[in-house]
């Protein structure tokens, strides 16, 4: 994941792992220097910052429609109610894929002006998501490249549970 300034300069770079399962289950962990863990069991959302020894707990449905997580774990049938969606073929770019198909991307423009993002681009090679770019309201761009993708693999239910470590400050955002 790389965050770029309005001018296109790299501000921050981090790596991590994403596990997602419908409906509403996600585990997204990022490595230092910007370590964070986001976990949802489809009812509760935990955002854990180990550096601050703090976890924010909120209702999962409170924020889901505003976030790109909805694209992976939300109701895809309702996607067109939330976003204007455009598809475009990517030309002139070389992208290594396991399949010999032209890469394409979907551009999503939020219908709700209070969205956290002004634009989202999802890149695909065949049916596999390979990238996601997000433009926030400050015009910064976050680009996420997916690597070592494993689709439709079993995930242990414990992956979508979170118990704060002892001594962690708990903030309830309800």
Secondary structure, DSSP 8 states (H G I E B T S, - for coil): -EEE-TTS-EEEE--EEEEEETTTEEEEEE-TTS-EEEEEESSEEEEEETTTTEEEEEEHHHHGGGSTTHHHHS-GGGHHHHEEEEEEE--S-----SS----EEEEEEESSTT-SEEEEEEEEETTEEEEEEEEETTS-EEEEE--S---S----GGGG-----TT-EEEEE-
